[in-house]
Structure formats: C-alpha cells, structure tokens
Amino acid sequence: MKNNRFVFCPECGGKNIQTLRNGQKWLCPDCGFDLYNNVASAVGLLIQNQNGEMLFEVRAKEPRKGFLAFPGGFTNADETGEQAAIRECLEETGVEPKEVKYLCSFPNTYEYRTIVYKTCDMFFTARLPQGFELKAQQGEVDGFVWVKIQDAGDVEKCPLAFESAKKTLLKWLEEK
C-alpha cells in the first residue's frame, strides 16, 4: 500500500481495488471487500515539574524521530482516554501519573510509513509523584527534556513533533 492505496485487494488479490474518500475507504468490486480507515484516538499528558517546566519526550522513531512529544500514544480497544493516558505514561516514562484531568482535543495527521492516519488527540494534565525517576521506554523514547513554556513564542521555538501538541500548548497557555 502506498499513500493509502492498495495495489491488490487483501481479500481476493484482485487488481481492481478502489481507493475512495481520499484514502479513507477501500472497496473491491470483484469480491465486495469494504474497509474504512477510521479516525484513531490518541492521548498526551502535559506534566509540569516544580520549576514550571513541561515534560517532553524525544521521539525515538518515525514519524518525526528526534522531535519533542508529550508522553502518550494510541488508545487500546476498550480503554478510556484516561486509562490510555495513565498506561502510556507508565510505559514510556516508568512513572504512573497522578491527578489525570482532561484538557482538550485536536485532530491530527499521523503518517507512518506510507499510510496516513487521521487521529483525534486527547490531552490531559497530570502530575508525577514525589521522588519519581524517569526511565525511557527503549525503542520509543530517546530521552526527556524539561522546557519552560511561558508564552506563544516558547511554543513556536519548541521542536514539536505534532501540530496537535502545539495547539494544545497554546490552549493551555490561554487557560493558565
């Protein structure tokens, strides 16, 4: 599949597979195969330390390897946004967050290899417990940085991996 286009039908192997709705649906007229690329849900956590700095991860893989992202990731089936936020933070940082509270959501585009996924990214605020020690999840996180975010200029300078994170920081600043 390239640019959300199948070359062959995954069901019958036929070459007549059609890509519809800008890569969001596939239909095979030969066998009736019908698949939708629905929006996926993802989460991110805004966590500040006692100095008012925001926690970011350095992404260890594509898309946007080396850029900054909030601890977070995709939700699993049968999981709430809050459950996903806690699980993802624990997996990626080695620390279970406390006082997880919904902040906002924004649509996002997540391109992985040759597939473009549309996501609904839900963001939460949280805190880490006293005496925490960050441990980067191997293969997912190259490290952590604490960044002071005081105004829109700080957001613009921050090499964020995703546009939804930028919009979230700007909203967070508005509500602060």
C-alpha positions in Angstrom: 0.0 0.0 0.0 1.4 3.4 -0.9 -0.3 6.7 0.0 -3.2 4.8 1.4 -3.7 2.9 -1.9 -3.8 -0.8 -2.1 -2.3 -2.4 -5.2 -4.1 -5.7 -4.6 -7.3 -6.5 -2.7 -6.3 -8.0 0.6 -9.3 -10.4 0.4 -9.2 -11.8 -3.2 -5.9 -10.5 -4.6 -7.6 -8.7 -7.4 -6.2 -5.6 -9.0 -9.5 -3.7 -9.2 -9.4 -2.4 -5.6 -10.6 1.2 -5.4 -9.4 3.9 -3.0 -12.2 6.2 -2.1 -12.8 9.2 0.2 -9.1 10.5 -0.1 -7.7 7.2 1.2 -10.2 6.7 4.0 -12.1 3.8 2.3 -11.3 0.9 0.1 -13.7 -1.2 -2.0 -13.1 -4.2 -4.2 -15.8 -4.6 -6.9 -14.7 -8.2 -7.5 -15.3 -9.7 -4.1 -17.1 -6.9 -2.1 -14.2 -6.2 0.3 -15.1 -3.0 2.1 -12.7 -1.3 4.6 -12.7 2.1 6.3 -9.6 3.8 7.7 -11.5 5.4 10.6 -10.0 8.0 12.9 -7.8 6.6 15.7 -7.8 8.1 19.2 -4.6 9.0 20.9 -3.6 10.7 24.2 -0.9 13.0 25.5 -0.1 14.3 29.0 1.0 17.8 30.0 3.2 17.3 33.1 5.0 20.2 34.8 7.7 20.0 37.4 8.1 22.2 40.5 10.0 24.8 38.4 7.1 25.2 36.0 8.9 23.3 33.2 6.9 21.0 30.8 8.0 17.4 30.3 8.7 16.3 26.7 10.0 13.1 25.3 12.5 12.9 22.4 10.9 10.6 19.9 13.0 7.5 19.2 11.2 6.5 15.9 9.3 7.8 13.0 7.2 9.7 12.4 9.2 12.8 13.5 12.1 11.0 15.1 14.1 13.3 17.3 11.3 15.8 17.7 9.6 16.5 21.0 6.2 15.0 22.1 4.2 14.6 25.3 4.2 11.2 27.0 1.3 9.4 25.3 0.2 7.3 22.4 -2.7 5.4 20.9 -5.6 4.2 22.9 -6.2 0.4 23.0 -9.6 -1.2 22.3 -12.0 -1.0 25.3 -9.8 1.6 27.0 -10.9 5.1 28.1 -8.8 8.2 27.3 -7.8 8.4 31.0 -6.8 4.8 31.1 -4.7 5.2 28.0 -3.0 8.3 29.3 -2.0 6.5 32.6 -0.9 3.4 30.7 1.1 5.2 28.1 2.8 7.5 30.6 3.8 4.5 32.7 5.1 2.6 29.7 7.1 5.5 28.3 8.4 7.1 31.5 8.3 4.3 34.0 6.2 6.6 36.3 2.4 6.4 36.9 0.9 9.9 36.7 -1.5 11.3 39.3 -4.5 13.6 39.1 -5.1 13.0 35.4 -7.6 15.6 34.1 -8.9 16.2 30.6 -7.8 19.4 29.0 -8.8 19.4 25.3 -8.6 17.5 22.0 -7.5 18.4 18.5 -7.4 16.5 15.2 -4.0 15.4 13.9 -2.4 13.7 11.0 0.0 10.8 11.7 1.9 9.4 8.8 3.6 6.1 9.4 5.5 4.6 6.5 3.2 5.1 3.6 -0.1 5.2 5.5 -1.7 8.5 6.6 -3.8 8.1 9.7 -6.2 10.8 10.9 -6.3 10.9 14.7 -8.3 12.6 17.5 -5.7 13.5 20.0 -7.0 13.9 23.6 -4.8 15.8 26.0 -4.7 15.6 29.8 -2.9 17.4 32.6 -1.2 15.3 35.2 1.4 15.4 37.9 4.1 12.9 38.8 4.5 11.6 42.4 7.2 12.8 44.7 10.6 11.2 44.2 9.9 9.9 40.7 12.6 8.7 38.4 12.1 8.8 34.6 13.1 5.7 32.7 12.8 6.0 28.9 11.0 3.1 27.1 13.6 1.6 24.8 12.7 1.9 21.2 10.0 4.6 21.8 11.8 7.3 23.8 15.4 8.6 23.3 15.2 10.8 26.4 13.4 13.5 28.2 13.7 17.3 28.3 12.1 19.8 30.6 11.1 23.0 28.7 9.8 26.3 30.2 6.7 27.3 28.3 5.6 30.8 29.3 4.2 32.2 26.1 3.4 31.6 22.4 7.0 32.4 21.5 8.2 29.5 23.7 5.7 27.2 21.9 7.0 28.4 18.4 10.6 27.7 19.4 9.8 24.2 20.7 10.6 21.5 18.0 7.3 19.7 18.5 6.5 16.5 16.6 2.8 17.2 16.0 0.6 20.2 15.3 -2.0 19.0 17.8 0.6 19.4 20.6 1.3 23.0 19.5 -2.4 23.8 19.5 -2.8 22.2 23.0 0.1 24.2 24.5 -1.4 27.4 23.1 -4.8 26.5 24.6 -3.1 25.5 27.9 -1.5 29.0 28.0 -4.8 30.7 27.4 -6.4 28.8 30.3 -3.5 29.2 32.7 
